[in-house]
């Protein structure tokens, strides 16, 4: 239960809340398009409305498509299993799976046509009410006291281990052959469960985050946190305490009865592992065997074939086995759960269609409604991809798509992490007294803040400015303003080939020294310190490159080379921090280190341009190109 709460609790729902708050603020308050790229505007400025932003939105569309299609296909398989259990004449086949997907897609397209208020909202409320009703029925018909005790106990246990679970990585379990005491878990358990869960949650963050932002206009951040984090976590804990507790209780009773009856096979010939019977069978004598056998027959009149052990059943059958253990209402519970599953699939499809329409349409400004035909096309596309998955390979194809979700989850995890920094920046701007809260960004929301230079000034150029060449190429030359100038390319290649010279040059320009004296014998302290920095960086970089070249012959030399690169990054970080402090620019040490470690040529160009802007007094706030890009 503790691990279940971990995988479905605060750690999981936080990514949706972060994305929802960030997009909600940038869209509803700043007036930017409702897309994932807009969430990074506080970090990268107008650069997100070019090639970098296109990559972010493209990745969001791919992860959303795969997540929804995989979920729809898996849902169709489980729904078919439930229908077959109710009516054995209906087979479990790919044909039935495809029919189910087609029906759910048609219903989703109708829901999309009616829009958020009269379509998605009604179905979502209906499915939620059915879930609540079903959970209450099971809690009442089963051992209610046990389930309530389990909820309280499991919640307290999870709170106790909350921090430890968040930092647990199965480090010792992953040491191959290191199980010296026989108590270590499987080496790949973390990959089976935790890593897959996190990648799956993150892959849904663009869909859920945008949807949360879309329906949260006018709400406070506190209200959004309660609705997207607090309430779902509490409901998840209650849901898993009830149905998880019922399933665990059913599993334990099956093991006890199978041990008492000396069973080798159970329901429908499922094999029974008698390893769990050793503690129960210790000290068992002939005198005790007869009463235990009588007790078994009293508990299980149908004998061993009547025992259903959930863990020995198929994944698609476990849920229905748990519901079918209750006399007289088992079929009612199964039908109710099937209705709920169908509604989930429909609401997932129609909400996904709305979000994909926003992402692919660059998030229309002023949130004007798009044509229903576009959303319905996305709805049919999602259904078609799910059908292709089922026809192409069924369970194997779904497993392959789940592997892709894990692969896409890593880069998207980095995006969500960067979004946390973006959220911090935009919140800092929003609470600043010089922010004109009644205006959007394009109307001059931050113009007074820029002019007064009141501790929140931005960099005058984007760190990814040179990458605007991709905008020029992808637009087939129509966006001539995106083409970097010859001076930009000269700076960029100088930063790539002679970073030590660029570092020294920036250091001199920050101190408003004479850059021409950099290669002369000078008594100026700024020039002499710049020469020492240049010599250190030049020697450091040359040795690093040499060691990387020699690594093919001398193993592990690259490690020393990378360490020397880190020394260069430290020097670059120190100068960048000094530049920020001198020009009163926003930022922090963490972002300085990340910029120097992974994007040092772009960072050097940005720093050089910043010294030009401030020394020449050419920086006056918002670039006019931002309005064109939006």
C-alpha positions, 0 to 999 in steps of 0.5 A: 500500500505504501508503494501504491500511495507513492506511485499514485500520490503527491509525487505523481500528481505534482507534475500535472499541477506544475504544468497547469499552473505555469500554462494557466499564468502565461496564458490567462494572465500574460495573454500568451497562446495556450501551448506548452512552449508558452510555459517556457517564455519566462525563461527563454523569451521570444525564442520559444516562438521559433524552432525551439518552441516547435520542438517542445510542442512537437514532443508534446503532441507525440507523447500525448498521442502515444499515451492516449492511443495506448490507454484506449487500446488497453482499455478496449482489451479490458472492457472486452474481458469484462463483457466476456465474463458476463456473456461467455458467448462473446469472445475475446478477439481483436475484432471485438477490440476494434469494434469497441474502439470505433464505438468509443471514438464515435461517442467521443467525437459527439462529445467533442462537438458539444464542447467542454461545458456540455460534453466533457464536463457532463461525462466527467462528472458522470464517471466520477459519480459512478466511481464514488458510488461503486467505491462506497458499495464495495466498502459497505458490502466488504469488511468496512472496519478493516478497510477504514483501518487500512486507509488510516494506517496506510496513510500514516505509514506513507507520511512516515516514509514520504521523504525516504520513498522520494529519494529511494533508487534501489541502489543496492538491489541493482548491484548484480550478484550482490544479494549476500543475505537473500533479502534483496529484491529483483534487480529490475524492479525499479524499471518495471514499476517506478520508472515506468510509472513516472514516465507514464505520468510525465507523458500525460502532463501536457494533456492534463496540464493544458486541460487543467489550465483551460478550465481554471481561468479565474481561479486562484493558484491555491484553488488550482493546487487543491483541485489538481493535487490535494483532492486527487491525492486524497481520492486516490488514497481512498480508492486504493485503500478500498479496492487494494484492501479488498484485493489483498484480503481476497489474495490472503484468504485464497492462500489460506484456504488453498493451504488448508485444502492441500490444493495444487490447482485453483480456479480454471486450473490456475497453479498454486505455489505451496511455498506460502504454506510452509509457515501454516503447515509447521507443527501440523499433525494427523489430529489437526488435519481432520478439523482443518479439512472440515474447516476448508470444506465449510469455507469452500464447499466447491473445493479447490476449483472454487478458489480464485487467487487474483495473483494467479489470474491474467492482468485483465481479469484481476479487477473483475475477479475482485468484483465478482466475489460478492454474491447477488451484486457481482454482475451489477458491479461488473456492469457499473465498472464497464460503464465507468471504463467506457466513459473514461475512454470517451473523456480521455479521447475528447479532452485529448482532442481539445488539447491536441487541437490547441497544440497543433494550432499554436494555441490561438490568441485570445482563446477564440474557439476553433472549429469543431471539425478540427477537434473531431479530426483529432478524435478520429485520429486517436481512434484510428491509431488505437485500432492500428495498435490492436490490429498490428499486434495487440498486447505486444504492440501496446507493450512496444508503445509503453516502451516508447512512453518510457523513452519519451518520458526522459526528455519530457521530465527535463522539460517539466523540471525546467518548467519549475524554474519558469514558474518561479520566474513568472511568479516573481514577476507577477508579484512585483509592484511594477507589473501592470496586472490589468495588461497582457504581455503584448499590451505592456504588462512589464514595460514599467518594470523594465523602465524602472529597472527595479531588480527584475531586468531581463537579458536583452537577447535570448540564449538560443538566438543563433538557433533562429536560423532554423526558423529561416530554413523551415519557413523556406526563407520567408522569415528573413528577420529570423536569419542571424547576421554575419556578426552573429555567426562570427560571434558564435564560431568565435565562442565555439573555437576560441571560448577562452578569448571570449571569456576574457573579452567579456570580462574586460567589457563588463569592466568597461576596459579597453579590449584592444589592450587584451594582447598587450602588456598593461598595468590595468588590473582588469586587463591583467586579470582577463589575461590570466583568465584567458591563459587558464581557460586556454590551457584547460581547454587544450588539455581537455581536448587532447585527453578526449582524443587520447581516450581511444588509446588510453582508457578513461582519459575522457573522465579527466577531460570532462573534469577540466571542462567543468573547471572551465564551466566554473570560470564561466559561471563566475563571470556570468554571475558577476555580469548579472550582478553588475547589470542587475539581471535576473538569474541564479547560480544553478541556471548559470552552471547549467547554461555553461555546462550544456550551452557554453557557445550560446551562453558566451554569445548572449553574455557578449551581446549583453555587454554591448547592450548595456555599454552602448545604452541600446537596451530599452526593454521589449524587442519589437520582434516578440510581437511579430513572433506571437 
